[in-house]
Amino acid sequence: MDCSKFSKESFEKIKKDKSKVKKLLRELDKSVAQELREIIGLKMEEIVNELNSQGHSLKRNARDEEFNETDFCESHGARTCGFRLGTDLIVSSGYYGASDCEEVE
C-alpha cells in the first residue's frame, strides 16, 4: 500500500477544509480495508482448508462472494447453512476537526 498520499503533510495542507479531510479519510479507510482483505482472505483459505481436512465441507458463500471474500459455509438443505465461518472488517480513521473523535467539553 502506498501511504504517501496519506502523509501528515497531506492532512496538514487540507486541514481547514473539512470535506477534503473527510474525503481523504474515506480513501485511507478504503485502501487499508483492501490491503487487509487480501491478507485475511489468504489466511481464511488456509483455515478453511484445514477445517475441511478435519471433515468439514466449507465452501465460499456464493451469495456474498462479491462483497465478502471471507464468508464460508456448509450447505445442509436449500435454506440452511449448517456450519459457517466468516470475518467482518471495520476500518476507521479520524483527523482533528473532521471526525467524531473530538474532545467533548
N, C-alpha and C positions, 0 to 999 in steps of 0.2 A: 504494500500500500504506500503510495506517495503522500506523505503528510505535509509536504511543503506548502500547499495552499491553505493549510490549517495552522500555520505558524502563529506565534504570539504577535508578531509584527502584522500579519494579515488581519487579525482581530482588532489590534490597536488602530489600524488605518480606518476601520469602518465602525468603530465602537459607538459613534454618535448617531448612526443610522440603525435603529433597532430592527427594521425589516431586513436590512442586509446582513446583520449579525444572525438573525433567526434563520435566514436562508442558508448561510454558511454552516450553522449548527446542524440543520437538516441534512446538508450534504455530508458533513462529518459522520452523523449517525448512520446514514445510508452506506457510506464507504466502510465504516467499521463493521456494520452488520454483514455486509457482503463478504468481507475478509473472514469474519468468524464463522459464517455459514459454511464456507468452503472447508474449513478445518473441522468443524463439528460434523459436517456431512461425511467426511472421510472416516472419522473416528466412529461414528454411528454405524457405518457399513461394517467395520471391524467387529463391533459389539454384536450386531445382528447376525453376522456370520458365525460368531462363537455361540450365540444362543441357539441358532439353527443347528449347529453341530451337537447341541445338547437335547435335540428332539423337537424343537420348535419349528414352525414354518412361516416365519415372518417375511412379509413382502412389503415393498413400498406401497403406501396407501395411495392408490391411483387418483382418487378424487382430490387429494391435496397436493399432488406432485408439483404443480407449477408454483404453489405458494410455500410449501414446506418440504425441504429435502430430507427431513429427519423424522418423518412420521411413518411408522411401520406397524402392520397388524397381521394377525392370523385370521383368516376368514372361517367362520363357523356358521354357515347358513347365509341366506341372502341379506339379512338385516343386521347381523350381529358381528362385532369384532371381538373374538374371544380373548385374545391377548394383544395388547397394544403397547408400543414403546415409541415415545416421541420427545422432542425438546421444544421449548419455546425460548426465543431470544429477544431480549429487550435491550436496546442501546439508547442511552440518553446522554445529552450533553447540555451544558449551560454556559452562559457568559454574563457577567455582571451587567445589569441594565436590560437584558433581553431574555431572562428566564425566570422560572419560579423559585430560584434558589436565593432570592434577595433576603436581606435581613428584615425581620418583622419587628416593628417598634412596639 
